[in-house]
């Protein structure tokens, strides 16, 4: 069942996740490249744009311009990096974002690779070493919405609605893996519900395949999605979510990927006892919630019970 809970239009997620404005920039002034002159538009607007990411209008089309920026700090992933180091889980290690021109080149390459695989990603319209012009995932003037927002709205509607949207995210990841591909930071904020109900994918400034094997990259996708959604799921319907989790992975993940996830679940069990206080930070609570779900789904009793549910 596909559930669309768009209560408000939103950009395809790039600006929202990087702190950029969600309001389109003004039309290019008269005399600037128009219509399909994407390369000319990028060349003209790149030096004028202050923000690293911003939307623009070009001939009635909404486009996004991304500028080369500094390397992103790893502080926000410090806890995951610590967990990965302690429990020898390389698949959880944050992948360095090179920033600058290297990040632009990586994103352009990965967007083209995923598009060639038939997946819904922004189109690369024009590219320069210092910047990238990509399409918006919205259609006919309608905005797309980050799946994270859809999940939060669905949670207010009840567990059944939440689980339907959450499973849509699982199936979207399975579609990527079915073609032998992988994402990068497969958090719910980087999965985007398009106006036609198809889920697209954004944010590819790093490439985990440069340091990890394909099974590790794919296991990382599943765990990244769980990490970003576990708090909502655990509060609503943890057992039913486990049934969906194992059901989708049974069809959409290889044995090697499932083995790595099961190993991660066992090694992370004690993290379910992390402090509940919010003063420890949101990321700590997300890790704690994910560990609690994994312990429940892969525990001595939980795995057997869930196996008979699908």
Buried (B, 14 or more C-beta within 10 A) or exposed (E): EEBBBBEEEBBBBBBBBBEBEBEBBEEBEEEBBBEEBBBBBBBBBBEEBEBBBBBBEBBEEBBBBBBBBEEBEBEEBEBBBEBBEEBEBBBBBBBBBBBBEBBBBBBBBBBBBBBEBEBBBBBBBBBBEBBBBBBBBBEEEEBBBBBBBBBBBBBEEEBEBBBBBBBBBBBBBBBBBEEEBBBBBBBBBBBBBBBEEBBBBBBBBBBBBEEBBBBBBBBBBBBBBBBBBBBBBBEBBBEBBBBBBBBBBEEBBBEBBBEBBBBBBEBBBEBBEBEEEEEBBEBBBBBBBBBBBBBBBBBEEBBEBBEEEE
